[in-house]
Amino acid sequence: MLVRSLIVSYVVLGVSMSFADGGEAQGAGEVFTGKDGVPMIIVPAGSFPMGVPSGDRDGGRDEYPRHEVFIDTFAIDKFEVTNGRYLDFVKATGHRVPQNPTNPTRNLWQGDSITESLTDRPVINVDWFDADAYCTWAGRRLPTEAEWEKAAKGTSDKRFPWGNVEPTAKHLNYNQRWIGEKTLMPVGSYEAGKSPYGAYDMAGNVWEWVNDWYDPRYYEKSPTKNPKGPESGTKKVIRGAGWQNETPSVRIFTRVESDPTIRNESTGFRCATDAPMPQSSERPVTP
């Protein structure tokens, strides 16, 4: 008997993307896009609860009120951007290498080269402008804060990407002290800690730049559909916590403001992209 498989294809900025049925959440799937060939996760359109879950009392003032937000379908990197991917960007564009301007002992690159063991670990010592430049080069953009949170938590209230179970060393890289490159774990190391859509390291490893300017009271006036943050500001938002953070701050809804020009050993990023309308075609396959 002939079995027909539905393949859905997209074109983003001239780059072909495709995914088959699958993913950790209904409607989710994996795609490949951009100059860097990074695997991405499709996050389907729909509403989700943003902010501190009902009943929780440990959130910061800027994490209230909990509010429903509708987000159009988008794709987000499955992993944090690695040193290996960032090296390709530096070589292709001549962009500055990641360096810590205040503490050279926290630098991991040797000039414009890296060790093999550093290749799959998340890039650090990049500011918001570095992250934005990389995503633009790769044909993508930084995720909005709302997109980032939905990708991390799915459509239900939860404290961590994996659920409400308190974090352990099986879920994420956290509560560490600096010991050089081994402070960071290779991306995708924590299967038990991935998000409902299949994104890894949404908690721990490194903080992640998002596109939004920071406003401590933004949730009180945020649009209910596709919020993009304040139009202007002096600080940007970072999400997800890093290798040095302890349990209270690795919650999904933790928000932190950061000077967009800061480069340090605990902040990296991942990219996102809009998802256009799909073009469907049926392709016959044999069982």
Secondary structure as UniProt FT lines:
FT   STRAND          3..12
FT   TURN            13..14
FT   STRAND          15..19
FT   TURN            26..27
FT   STRAND          29..33
FT   TURN            34..37
FT   STRAND          38..43
FT   STRAND          46..50
FT   TURN            54..55
FT   HELIX           61..63
FT   STRAND          67..71
FT   STRAND          74..77
FT   HELIX           83..93
FT   HELIX           104..106
FT   TURN            111..112
FT   HELIX           116..118
FT   TURN            119..120
FT   HELIX           128..137
FT   TURN            138..139
FT   HELIX           145..153
FT   TURN            154..155
FT   TURN            161..162
FT   TURN            169..171
FT   HELIX           181..183
FT   TURN            187..188
FT   HELIX           191..193
FT   TURN            196..197
FT   STRAND          207..213
FT   TURN            216..217
FT   HELIX           218..220
FT   STRAND          236..239
FT   TURN            243..244
FT   HELIX           247..249
FT   TURN            252..253
FT   STRAND          256..258
FT   TURN            260..261
FT   TURN            265..266
FT   STRAND          267..269
FT   STRAND          272..274
FT   STRAND          279..285
//
